[in-house]
Amino acid sequence: MPTYDYRCEKCGQVFEMSHAFDAKAPDTCCDENCDGTLRRIFSPPTIIFKGSGWHVNDYGRGNNGTGKRSPSPESKVEKAKEKIEAGGD
């Protein structure tokens, strides 16, 4: 069952309630001394990207799918200079 957060407009108290998706949302505050109206608090869902094939895992950080980072442009320049100094092509 999904969990929803509600905030009372009168007292400001936040409540966490579990109810079915198609169930009627509560109307009034759960506090005994308050009869304020409740408003649902919307928050982003928690998403965890696991495995390969996700942009965050494979492309977002320069990962080419092998689990290793691709070399930085500076290191490529250093390798090219070393190759030239060593007499290579």
C-alpha positions as CSV (number, residue, x, y, z in Angstrom):
1,M,0.0,0.0,0.0
2,P,1.4,3.4,-0.9
3,T,2.3,5.9,1.8
4,Y,1.2,9.6,1.5
5,D,2.2,12.7,3.4
6,Y,-0.4,15.2,4.5
7,R,0.0,18.6,6.2
8,C,-2.7,20.3,8.3
9,E,-3.4,23.9,7.1
10,K,-4.4,25.0,10.5
11,C,-1.8,23.5,12.9
12,G,0.9,22.7,10.4
13,Q,1.4,19.2,11.6
14,V,2.6,16.6,9.0
15,F,1.1,13.1,8.9
16,E,2.1,10.0,7.1
17,M,-0.7,7.7,6.1
18,S,-1.0,4.5,4.2
19,H,-4.1,3.8,2.2
20,A,-5.1,2.3,-1.2
21,F,-4.6,4.3,-4.3
22,D,-8.3,4.4,-5.0
23,A,-9.3,5.1,-1.3
24,K,-10.7,8.5,-0.3
25,A,-8.1,10.8,1.1
26,P,-8.6,12.1,4.7
27,D,-10.3,15.5,5.0
28,T,-9.6,16.7,8.5
29,C,-6.6,16.8,10.8
30,C,-5.8,13.6,12.9
31,D,-5.0,15.7,16.0
32,E,-7.8,15.6,18.6
33,N,-7.6,19.3,19.3
34,C,-7.6,20.4,15.6
35,D,-10.2,20.2,12.9
36,G,-8.1,21.8,10.1
37,T,-8.1,20.7,6.5
38,L,-5.4,18.3,5.3
39,R,-3.5,18.9,2.1
40,R,-1.4,16.2,0.4
41,I,2.3,16.9,0.2
42,F,3.9,15.9,-3.1
43,S,7.5,14.7,-3.2
44,P,9.6,13.1,-5.8
45,P,9.7,9.3,-5.9
46,T,12.8,7.4,-4.9
47,I,14.4,5.9,-8.0
48,I,17.5,3.7,-7.9
49,F,19.2,2.9,-11.2
50,K,20.8,-0.5,-11.0
51,G,22.6,-2.5,-13.7
52,S,23.9,-1.4,-17.0
53,G,22.0,0.4,-19.8
54,W,21.0,3.5,-17.8
55,H,22.4,6.8,-18.8
56,V,23.4,7.6,-15.2
57,N,25.5,4.4,-15.0
58,D,27.0,4.1,-18.5
59,Y,27.2,7.6,-20.0
60,G,26.7,10.2,-17.2
61,R,30.3,9.9,-15.9
62,G,32.3,9.0,-18.9
63,N,31.9,5.3,-18.4
64,N,32.0,3.4,-21.7
65,G,30.2,0.3,-20.4
66,T,33.4,-1.5,-19.2
67,G,33.3,-0.2,-15.7
68,K,36.4,1.9,-16.3
69,R,36.5,5.7,-16.8
70,S,37.6,6.9,-20.2
71,P,41.0,8.8,-20.2
72,S,40.8,12.6,-19.8
73,P,41.9,14.8,-22.7
74,E,44.9,15.9,-20.7
75,S,46.2,12.3,-20.3
76,K,45.7,11.7,-24.1
77,V,47.9,14.8,-24.8
78,E,50.5,13.5,-22.4
79,K,50.6,10.1,-24.0
80,A,50.9,11.6,-27.5
81,K,53.8,13.8,-26.4
82,E,55.6,10.8,-24.8
83,K,55.1,8.8,-28.0
84,I,56.5,11.7,-30.2
85,E,59.5,12.1,-27.8
86,A,60.2,8.3,-28.0
87,G,60.3,8.5,-31.8
88,G,57.0,6.7,-32.5
89,D,54.4,7.7,-35.1
